[in-house]
Amino acid sequence: MLDSHFIGRSALILGLGLALAGCTTGGNGDDDDAGVPILGDGSHSIDSLQMEVMATEDDGLFTPRDLEFHSQRPDELWIVNRGDDSTVTLLDAGTDDQASVHRGNTGGSAHFLAQPSALAFADDGTFATIHETDDLTQGPNGTPEDFMGPTLWTSDLDIYDGGHGGHLDMLHNSPNGMGIALERDRIFWVFDGFNDSLTRYDFADDHGPGGAFHGDAEIQRHVAGDVRWREDIPSHLVFDPESDLLYVADTGNNRIAVHDTTSGDRGNNHGPSYDVGSDMQYEIVGGDCTTLIDGEAVAEMGRPSGLELHDDMLFVSDNRTARIWAFDLEGNLLDYVDTGLDDGSVMGMAFDGEGNLWLVDAENDEVLRISPKAAAE
């Protein structure tokens, strides 16, 4: 049954005009005079900031693509590796006591944590991952190419193994998943590259560590065809619970999109149904998807990837230029910084409790921390 949360609300997005790729665009993109301290206060130079290497391949990093701080243990940073289907956890991250824990890279990881592109924590300390693969992850006679989807995990390091024994649930039908964001409870949004959609997964009750029952979920496929994946580059998402808006790094269309998650109506059921009954897996039609930032025209972006909502600003990392941008929520440019990193390096980002910005360098197998010099010296 369709959640009434999705019915009868029009979009609440301001400052948008000019049709683009089936949506609309807004923000004049030329107001960067004010400056944002974590991006160098208008200097645009990384030399005005402190950028430190916080973890390397010696900690187990192997093509890191995303990172997020634990929802209940704020000094614990979790990182997903595409290179060997694994995670690295930094305990006491950023302190003199920092230590790393590498998990995964097992036979079970090749299915449950296959080529992860992103992760997101729930408030209860569980987390979910999404995976960029449409391969047969359980052998030539195993799961079909359209099988992969998000996995729900325990973060208890006494149980979590990055494989079958540490997973709490798994859902399917979103291969080439490029981003994931928590809505609430055990509900996550996925950038579904296989279907060019934004897909809402409600895991409901999990089956416990190492179980196999996935049949109590609900899966809704929104705005199919309005977003487009780009191979090898995550398209991160962030959900704003105050507005019910989902912000999207729509990498394939070189834009930042915004989806009003309350818009649209229930459409047809869709398959294949690997987990749930067909009546609990369906399309949402007529949803509002708009372009907040046109990467080429507004910000000279090329491949937007990382996305964070912090202090009422939207931070975007560009995988092509290695710039990090800050915009207001109407799409106006506030500031940016050139990190000086390689083309293809910058992907996921996360803010710590002190407002420092952490990011992955996928090309050099590093995690970096950016902070104002005044705070670091």
ChimeraX attribute file (.defattr): number of C-alpha atoms within 10 A of each C-alpha:
attribute: neighborCount
match mode: 1-to-1
recipient: residues
	/A:1	9
	/A:2	15
	/A:3	8
	/A:4	9
	/A:5	11
	/A:6	17
	/A:7	14
	/A:8	10
	/A:9	12
	/A:10	13
	/A:11	18
	/A:12	10
	/A:13	17
	/A:14	12
	/A:15	14
	/A:16	18
	/A:17	14
	/A:18	9
	/A:19	12
	/A:20	13
	/A:21	12
	/A:22	11
	/A:23	17
	/A:24	19
	/A:25	23
	/A:26	21
	/A:27	22
	/A:28	17
	/A:29	21
	/A:30	12
	/A:31	14
	/A:32	18
	/A:33	12
	/A:34	11
	/A:35	18
	/A:36	20
	/A:37	16
	/A:38	21
	/A:39	28
	/A:40	23
	/A:41	20
	/A:42	18
	/A:43	18
	/A:44	21
	/A:45	16
	/A:46	18
	/A:47	14
	/A:48	19
	/A:49	23
	/A:50	18
	/A:51	18
	/A:52	14
	/A:53	15
	/A:54	18
	/A:55	22
	/A:56	16
	/A:57	13
	/A:58	10
	/A:59	17
	/A:60	22
	/A:61	28
	/A:62	23
	/A:63	24
	/A:64	34
	/A:65	33
	/A:66	32
	/A:67	27
	/A:68	24
	/A:69	22
	/A:70	21
	/A:71	17
	/A:72	13
	/A:73	11
	/A:74	14
	/A:75	17
	/A:76	20
	/A:77	22
	/A:78	23
	/A:79	25
	/A:80	31
	/A:81	28
	/A:82	23
	/A:83	17
	/A:84	21
	/A:85	27
	/A:86	28
	/A:87	26
	/A:88	22
	/A:89	25
	/A:90	22
	/A:91	18
	/A:92	16
	/A:93	20
	/A:94	18
	/A:95	10
	/A:96	7
	/A:97	9
	/A:98	15
	/A:99	15
	/A:100	19
	/A:101	13
	/A:102	18
	/A:103	19
	/A:104	24
	/A:105	19
	/A:106	17
	/A:107	15
	/A:108	20
	/A:109	24
	/A:110	21
	/A:111	23
	/A:112	31
	/A:113	34
	/A:114	30
	/A:115	26
	/A:116	32
	/A:117	32
	/A:118	34
	/A:119	27
	/A:120	28
	/A:121	25
	/A:122	20
	/A:123	14
	/A:124	13
	/A:125	15
	/A:126	20
	/A:127	24
	/A:128	26
	/A:129	29
	/A:130	32
	/A:131	31
	/A:132	27
	/A:133	26
	/A:134	21
	/A:135	18
	/A:136	17
	/A:137	22
	/A:138	14
	/A:139	11
	/A:140	9
	/A:141	8
	/A:142	10
	/A:143	16
	/A:144	14
	/A:145	16
	/A:146	19
	/A:147	21
	/A:148	29
	/A:149	25
	/A:150	29
	/A:151	23
	/A:152	27
	/A:153	29
	/A:154	22
	/A:155	21
	/A:156	11
	/A:157	12
	/A:158	8
	/A:159	14
	/A:160	19
	/A:161	23
	/A:162	28
	/A:163	24
	/A:164	23
	/A:165	18
	/A:166	25
	/A:167	30
	/A:168	25
	/A:169	27
	/A:170	24
	/A:171	23
	/A:172	19
	/A:173	25
	/A:174	29
	/A:175	23
	/A:176	30
	/A:177	34
	/A:178	33
	/A:179	36
	/A:180	31
	/A:181	27
	/A:182	25
	/A:183	22
	/A:184	14
	/A:185	13
	/A:186	21
	/A:187	18
	/A:188	25
	/A:189	28
	/A:190	28
	/A:191	31
	/A:192	30
	/A:193	29
	/A:194	20
	/A:195	23
	/A:196	22
	/A:197	22
	/A:198	29
	/A:199	26
	/A:200	24
	/A:201	23
	/A:202	19
	/A:203	24
	/A:204	15
	/A:205	14
	/A:206	20
	/A:207	17
	/A:208	16
	/A:209	18
	/A:210	16
	/A:211	15
	/A:212	14
	/A:213	16
	/A:214	19
	/A:215	20
	/A:216	15
	/A:217	21
	/A:218	22
	/A:219	26
	/A:220	21
	/A:221	26
	/A:222	30
	/A:223	21
	/A:224	19
	/A:225	12
	/A:226	20
	/A:227	26
	/A:228	21
	/A:229	25
	/A:230	17
	/A:231	14
	/A:232	15
	/A:233	25
	/A:234	32
	/A:235	33
	/A:236	31
	/A:237	30
	/A:238	23
	/A:239	23
	/A:240	14
	/A:241	11
	/A:242	6
	/A:243	13
	/A:244	18
	/A:245	21
	/A:246	21
	/A:247	26
	/A:248	31
	/A:249	32
	/A:250	29
	/A:251	28
	/A:252	19
	/A:253	22
	/A:254	25
	/A:255	29
	/A:256	25
	/A:257	24
	/A:258	25
	/A:259	23
	/A:260	21
	/A:261	27
	/A:262	20
	/A:263	22
	/A:264	20
	/A:265	17
	/A:266	19
	/A:267	15
	/A:268	13
	/A:269	18
	/A:270	15
	/A:271	13
	/A:272	14
	/A:273	16
	/A:274	15
	/A:275	20
	/A:276	19
	/A:277	15
	/A:278	16
	/A:279	15
	/A:280	19
	/A:281	23
	/A:282	21
	/A:283	20
	/A:284	22
	/A:285	16
	/A:286	14
	/A:287	21
	/A:288	20
	/A:289	25
	/A:290	26
	/A:291	29
	/A:292	29
	/A:293	29
	/A:294	23
	/A:295	22
	/A:296	13
	/A:297	13
	/A:298	19
	/A:299	19
	/A:300	13
	/A:301	24
	/A:302	18
	/A:303	28
	/A:304	32
	/A:305	31
	/A:306	31
	/A:307	27
	/A:308	21
	/A:309	20
	/A:310	12
	/A:311	9
	/A:312	10
	/A:313	19
	/A:314	22
	/A:315	23
	/A:316	26
	/A:317	28
	/A:318	28
	/A:319	27
	/A:320	19
	/A:321	21
	/A:322	24
	/A:323	23
	/A:324	23
	/A:325	25
	/A:326	26
	/A:327	25
	/A:328	18
	/A:329	18
	/A:330	18
	/A:331	25
	/A:332	23
	/A:333	25
	/A:334	23
	/A:335	27
	/A:336	27
	/A:337	24
	/A:338	18
	/A:339	20
	/A:340	12
	/A:341	16
	/A:342	15
	/A:343	13
	/A:344	18
	/A:345	24
	/A:346	31
	/A:347	31
	/A:348	35
	/A:349	26
	/A:350	23
	/A:351	18
	/A:352	17
	/A:353	10
	/A:354	8
	/A:355	15
	/A:356	15
	/A:357	20
	/A:358	24
	/A:359	27
	/A:360	29
	/A:361	26
	/A:362	24
	/A:363	17
	/A:364	17
	/A:365	22
	/A:366	23
	/A:367	25
	/A:368	17
	/A:369	20
	/A:370	22
	/A:371	21
	/A:372	20
	/A:373	15
	/A:374	9
	/A:375	10
	/A:376	10
	/A:377	6
